[in-house]
Amino acid sequence: MALEKRLKAKRFFCSLSDDEINRLAASLQGRDLSRFSPADLLSMIKQNPKMLWSMRKLMM
């Protein structure tokens, strides 16, 4: 099961364009990922709504 989720994540990130990866990286810049909060997630959704909507498939 865990291996399947990792494979899904790999496929998703490999399908992103350079521009999408850059936008995702920019939205993570300056955030302490060890203390990632729901407020941080909401902020990222506001910055990248389409990309994060497509990432929901990784959670299933």
Phi and psi in degrees as a GROMACS rama.xvg file:
@    title "Ramachandran Plot"
@    xaxis  label "Phi"
@    yaxis  label "Psi"
@TYPE xy
-62.8886  -36.7661  ALA-2
-64.7219  -38.5939  LEU-3
-63.1869  -41.2939  GLU-4
-64.4694  -40.5019  LYS-5
-65.2975  -38.6406  ARG-6
-65.9536  -39.9482  LEU-7
-60.044  -45.1817  LYS-8
-62.6897  -43.3319  ALA-9
-60.6117  -46.3377  LYS-10
-62.4791  -41.5057  ARG-11
-61.9169  -51.5974  PHE-12
-67.8771  -31.3003  PHE-13
-70.7308  -22.8136  CYS-14
-83.4025  -12.3425  SER-15
-73.5506  145.586  LEU-16
-78.1479  167.112  SER-17
-58.904  -40.4352  ASP-18
-63.2613  -41.9479  ASP-19
-65.5643  -40.6265  GLU-20
-63.8827  -41.4705  ILE-21
-63.6381  -40.7801  ASN-22
-65.751  -40.4324  ARG-23
-64.6446  -44.0272  LEU-24
-62.9662  -39.4878  ALA-25
-64.9821  -35.867  ALA-26
-72.7623  -20.1494  SER-27
-90.238  -16.3122  LEU-28
-59.4616  131.791  GLN-29
82.7629  1.63168  GLY-30
-97.4559  141.161  ARG-31
-86.8439  99.4916  ASP-32
-67.566  -19.5474  LEU-33
-73.8237  -15.7866  SER-34
-124.012  36.3613  ARG-35
-64.0184  127.207  PHE-36
-117.482  167.779  SER-37
-58.1064  -33.6891  PRO-38
-63.9912  -38.3765  ALA-39
-63.7384  -41.5848  ASP-40
-62.797  -43.3368  LEU-41
-61.6956  -39.7688  LEU-42
-62.881  -42.1308  SER-43
-65.9897  -37.7795  MET-44
-62.87  -39.5608  ILE-45
-64.8061  -34.1981  LYS-46
-80.4451  -32.516  GLN-47
-137.669  59.7799  ASN-48
-60.8765  -43.1633  PRO-49
-67.2444  -43.8145  LYS-50
-65.6247  -45.0962  MET-51
-69.1343  -29.5202  LEU-52
-64.5481  -39.9747  TRP-53
-72.0988  -23.2571  SER-54
-73.862  -13.7496  MET-55
-58.3988  -28.1661  ARG-56
-63.2548  -25.9918  LYS-57
-70.5463  -24.1119  LEU-58
-84.6751  -12.5043  MET-59
